[in-house]
Amino acid sequence: MSEPWRFGLWIWGTHELVFFGVWGAYALLHRRGVAPRFRVVEGKAPAAPLVRAAIRGLPAAHLGFLALIVLVVHPAWRAMGGHMGGPWPSPMELGWQLVACMLVQDTIFYWGHRALHTKRLFRAIHRKHHDFRYVRGVSAEYAHPVESLLNVTALMVGPVLLAVHPVTFVVWQAIRVGESVEAHSGYAFTRIASRHAYHHLYAARGCLGSFFGIWDRLMGTDAHWQQWRRDQPHR
């Protein structure tokens, strides 16, 4: 098997395992009514036809993601000095590179997401994702192709620029996909999930970032969430 395909299947396979694993785990929690205090809006679920539509779109979206990794991400990563094999990264190297990837992703995601909330782009592109007012794991990747491309760009820029070791790439992929599905899980065990559940409930009121919420704090786009969270049982 050629290197681009080995690299692509390595990254893509991690995505698939984490996406379906985390989504399935949270679906089971909802089904059994576990930890009701942390269920957003008392566990209110999205409409069944919307969930089915999101599921039907997964095969094409996920195969497109694999193609992007093989045809675009791998060549870019190699051009920056990335290579398969070699010694595994030290814990220190792994740690600082993961934090750097989070900061790059959060910055691109915040400003891209903020642009998508302008009136014209919201109507043309981002409205599809916000069809899910009440979120579940599958909604994490229910989006217009332009938005999906923006999300993939935010995901990949950090590890490509740093030419990270494939092991680091896989760990980063697992962290980001897990965080995204958890943020759309319908549970609010973390501040990240609380912010994003709020964002889907009240799309015009902010919480546009992902991991750290740094840009939301700096730009004041989490003020309404801070107030809302104080009134929630999961605070």
Buried (B, 14 or more C-beta within 10 A) or exposed (E): EEEBBBBBBBBBEBBBEBBBBBBEEBBEBBEEEEBEEBBBBEBEBBEEEBBEBBEEBBEEBBEBBBEBBBEBBBEBBBEEEBEEEEEEBEEEBBEEBBEBBBBBBBBBBBBBBBBBBEEEBBEEBBEBBBBBBBBBBBBBBBBBEBBBBBBBBBBBBBBBBBBBBBBBBBBBBBBBBBBBBBBBBBBBBBBBBBBBBBBBBBBEBBBBBBBBBBBBEEBEBBBBBBEBBEEBEBE
